[in-house]
Amino acid sequence: MPFWFLPSEVGLKGAVYADAGSLWGYQGPTSWAATGEVNTAACTCGLQYDDENVVRTSVGVGLIWASPFGPLRFDYAVPITKGKYDIVQEFRFGGGTSF
């Protein structure tokens, strides 16, 4: 959504979002030997996840800028519910190219 109080030439837009998801019945890989992330009896160094019936939810806000270098995005989100082994990433920065 564009900011009504800024001229459109500035190229700033805002975002407000909510997200939800789960890992019920995950059967994908939990080890990646090429990167050293492995699950063995001696070391659980790969993917650990909570397979309980937990729905992960979060809410956040974002700022999208159509910069001279390409689109830049800044997001800040907070978890509402999470699993036992979830790693929280509250701030995220991204960039891209224009077509």
LOBADREN-341971 format. One record per residue (C-alpha): residue number from 1; x, y negated, z. Coordinates in Angstrom, 3 decimals, decimal comma, padded with zeros to 6 digits, always signed. Example, Ala and Ser with C-alpha at 12.3 -4.5 7.8 and 13.67 -1.06 7.14 Angstrom:
2
(1 (+012,300 +004,500 +007,800))
(2 (+013,670 +001,060 +007,140))
***
This chain:
99
(1 (+000,000 +000,000 +000,000))
(2 (+001,475 -003,351 -000,948))
(3 (+001,915 -005,984 +001,731))
(4 (-000,681 -008,691 +001,074))
(5 (+001,423 -011,379 +002,757))
(6 (+004,471 -010,895 +000,480))
(7 (+004,778 -011,767 -003,204))
(8 (+004,734 -008,679 -005,426))
(9 (+008,169 -009,639 -006,813))
(10 (+009,723 -008,638 -003,483))
(11 (+008,849 -005,013 -004,269))
(12 (+007,969 -003,867 -000,728))
(13 (+005,231 -001,342 +000,022))
(14 (+004,259 +000,340 +003,256))
(15 (+002,990 +003,816 +004,053))
(16 (+001,170 +005,358 +006,998))
(17 (+000,843 +009,136 +007,080))
(18 (+000,011 +012,229 +009,080))
(19 (+001,310 +015,731 +008,376))
(20 (+000,519 +019,239 +009,596))
(21 (+001,877 +022,693 +008,846))
(22 (+002,770 +026,105 +010,253))
(23 (+005,132 +029,048 +009,832))
(24 (+002,586 +031,813 +010,396))
(25 (+003,751 +035,023 +008,802))
(26 (+007,093 +033,621 +007,536))
(27 (+009,002 +036,426 +005,806))
(28 (+011,724 +034,450 +004,052))
(29 (+015,455 +034,541 +004,762))
(30 (+016,833 +033,698 +008,196))
(31 (+020,547 +034,075 +007,358))
(32 (+022,786 +032,468 +004,737))
(33 (+026,230 +034,102 +004,702))
(34 (+027,568 +031,616 +002,133))
(35 (+027,181 +028,754 +004,625))
(36 (+028,067 +030,752 +007,745))
(37 (+024,516 +030,715 +009,074))
(38 (+023,885 +034,314 +010,053))
(39 (+021,710 +036,138 +012,533))
(40 (+023,454 +039,136 +014,102))
(41 (+023,257 +040,883 +017,466))
(42 (+026,226 +038,781 +018,660))
(43 (+025,240 +035,413 +017,203))
(44 (+021,967 +033,790 +016,278))
(45 (+023,509 +031,038 +014,172))
(46 (+020,977 +031,026 +011,344))
(47 (+017,324 +030,041 +011,229))
(48 (+015,450 +030,381 +014,494))
(49 (+011,746 +029,767 +014,388))
(50 (+008,732 +030,122 +016,606))
(51 (+006,214 +032,458 +014,927))
(52 (+003,455 +031,702 +017,418))
(53 (+000,179 +030,200 +016,260))
(54 (+001,499 +026,649 +016,573))
(55 (+000,432 +023,988 +014,098))
(56 (+003,199 +021,413 +013,829))
(57 (+001,826 +017,889 +013,498))
(58 (+003,387 +014,464 +013,152))
(59 (+002,502 +010,880 +012,306))
(60 (+004,688 +008,212 +010,784))
(61 (+005,188 +004,983 +008,924))
(62 (+007,332 +004,174 +005,932))
(63 (+008,763 +001,275 +003,992))
(64 (+009,365 +001,593 +000,245))
(65 (+011,474 -001,009 -001,515))
(66 (+011,872 -001,280 -005,282))
(67 (+015,462 -002,523 -004,958))
(68 (+017,764 -003,528 -007,828))
(69 (+019,627 -000,241 -007,189))
(70 (+016,495 +001,914 -007,494))
(71 (+013,702 +002,801 -005,080))
(72 (+014,738 +003,074 -001,421))
(73 (+012,549 +004,600 +001,263))
(74 (+012,797 +004,349 +005,043))
(75 (+010,529 +006,582 +007,134))
(76 (+009,998 +006,901 +010,878))
(77 (+007,849 +009,726 +012,256))
(78 (+007,189 +011,278 +015,649))
(79 (+006,012 +014,820 +016,350))
(80 (+002,716 +015,338 +018,104))
(81 (+003,084 +019,114 +018,396))
(82 (+006,124 +021,252 +017,572))
(83 (+007,506 +024,772 +017,910))
(84 (+010,084 +025,917 +020,438))
(85 (+013,062 +025,820 +018,023))
(86 (+012,015 +022,857 +015,869))
(87 (+014,665 +020,198 +015,322))
(88 (+013,155 +016,707 +015,338))
(89 (+014,247 +014,259 +012,650))
(90 (+012,532 +010,970 +013,498))
(91 (+014,247 +008,686 +010,965))
(92 (+014,769 +009,471 +007,296))
(93 (+016,305 +007,445 +004,476))
(94 (+015,956 +008,305 +000,818))
(95 (+016,857 +006,854 -002,545))
(96 (+016,143 +007,638 -006,137))
(97 (+016,207 +006,366 -009,653))
(98 (+013,694 +004,440 -011,710))
(99 (+012,282 +005,772 -014,946))
***
